[in-house]
């Protein structure tokens, strides 16, 4: 059963990745129409830059920071009551 679930997740991940890449290709084609020699960007560079920007937004917080934020939220919520 676990193997079937793992295989399903792998297929789902692959399908999602392919769909994302197809959408990015369409977006690149629109941008490509406006590119000149000076501002040309290959699709691979475009893809790397896009995914790097998306992944760069993830911020890791340590346990203490998370607990501090939770305490602030809790205090704000209790202050409204």
C-alpha positions in Angstrom: 0.0 0.0 0.0 2.8 2.5 0.9 4.5 1.8 -2.4 1.4 2.6 -4.3 1.0 5.8 -2.4 4.6 6.7 -3.0 4.3 5.9 -6.8 1.1 8.0 -6.9 2.9 11.0 -5.2 5.8 10.6 -7.7 3.4 10.7 -10.6 1.5 13.6 -9.2 4.7 15.5 -8.6 5.9 14.8 -12.2 2.6 15.9 -13.6 2.6 19.1 -11.6 6.2 19.9 -12.7 5.4 19.3 -16.3 2.3 21.5 -16.1 4.3 24.2 -14.5 7.0 24.0 -17.1 4.4 24.2 -19.9 2.9 27.3 -18.4 6.3 28.8 -18.0 7.1 28.0 -21.6 4.0 29.9 -22.7 5.0 32.9 -20.6 8.5 32.8 -22.0 7.1 32.8 -25.5 5.2 36.0 -24.8 8.3 37.6 -23.3 10.5 36.2 -26.1 8.4 38.3 -28.6 9.7 41.4 -26.8 13.3 40.3 -26.4 16.1 41.8 -28.5 19.7 40.6 -28.8 20.8 42.6 -25.8 18.0 41.4 -23.5 17.7 37.8 -24.8 17.3 35.1 -22.1 17.2 31.4 -23.0 14.3 29.3 -21.7 16.6 27.4 -19.4 17.9 30.7 -17.9 14.4 32.0 -17.7 13.3 28.9 -15.9 16.2 28.9 -13.4 15.6 32.6 -12.6 11.9 32.0 -12.1 12.2 29.0 -9.8 15.1 30.7 -7.9 12.9 33.7 -7.2 10.0 31.5 -6.0 12.2 29.4 -3.8 14.0 32.4 -2.4 10.8 33.6 -0.6 10.9 30.8 1.8 12.1 31.9 5.2 13.1 29.4 7.9 12.4 30.5 11.4 13.8 28.8 14.4 11.6 27.4 17.2 12.0 30.4 19.4 10.9 32.9 16.7 7.9 30.8 15.9 6.9 30.6 19.5 7.4 34.4 19.9 5.1 35.0 16.9 2.5 32.6 18.2 2.5 34.4 21.6 2.0 37.7 19.9 -0.9 36.4 17.9 -2.4 34.8 21.0 -2.1 38.1 22.9 -3.7 40.1 20.1 -6.5 37.6 19.9 -7.2 37.7 23.6 -7.0 41.5 23.6 -10.0 41.6 21.2 -12.3 39.6 23.5 
